[in-house]
């Protein structure tokens, strides 16, 4: 679906927000291969490098802004 969007619209998706359920290793690895930053609420479980990378991203300003915007949307 992401590849189809890139081809159809000529734009690149740079970030994807998702729930904790999308913290699967295969999903995250596919996003990183496409150079897309996942803004996913990271779980403490998962010792693979891809899970650690997502947890580190939680400290970035972009991730914090994304989560703040998501909270506003969910409150509506």
C-alpha positions in Angstrom: 0.0 0.0 0.0 2.8 2.4 0.8 4.7 1.6 -2.4 1.4 2.2 -4.4 1.0 5.6 -2.7 4.6 6.6 -3.6 4.0 5.6 -7.3 0.6 7.2 -7.6 1.2 10.5 -5.9 4.9 11.1 -6.5 5.4 11.9 -2.8 7.3 9.9 -0.2 5.8 9.0 3.2 8.5 9.7 5.8 6.7 8.7 9.0 3.9 6.4 10.0 1.9 6.5 13.3 0.4 3.3 14.7 -0.8 1.6 17.8 1.2 -0.7 20.0 -0.1 -3.7 18.1 2.1 -2.8 15.1 5.3 -3.3 17.0 5.9 -6.6 15.2 9.5 -7.1 14.1 8.7 -7.8 10.4 6.5 -4.7 10.1 9.1 -2.4 11.6 11.9 -3.9 9.5 9.9 -3.3 6.4 9.4 0.3 7.3 13.1 0.9 8.1 14.0 -0.7 4.7 11.8 1.9 3.0 13.4 4.7 5.1 10.1 5.4 6.9 10.2 6.3 10.6 7.6 4.5 12.7 6.0 6.6 15.4 4.6 3.7 17.3 3.9 3.6 21.0 6.8 1.3 21.9 6.4 -1.6 24.3 9.1 -2.6 26.7 9.2 -6.1 25.4 11.2 -7.1 22.4 15.0 -7.4 22.6 15.7 -7.3 18.8 17.6 -4.4 17.4 14.6 -3.1 15.5 12.6 -2.8 18.8 15.5 -1.0 20.5 15.6 1.4 17.6 11.9 2.2 17.9 12.4 2.8 21.7 15.3 5.2 21.0 13.1 7.1 18.5 10.7 7.8 21.4 13.1 10.4 22.7 13.1 12.5 19.5 11.2 15.8 19.1 9.4 14.5 16.0 8.1 11.5 17.8 6.9 13.5 20.8 5.1 16.0 18.5 3.5 13.1 16.6 2.2 11.5 19.8 0.8 14.9 21.0 -1.0 15.4 17.7 -2.4 11.8 17.9 -3.7 12.4 21.4 -5.6 15.5 20.3 -7.2 13.6 17.4 -8.2 10.7 19.7 -9.8 13.1 22.2 -12.1 14.4 19.6 
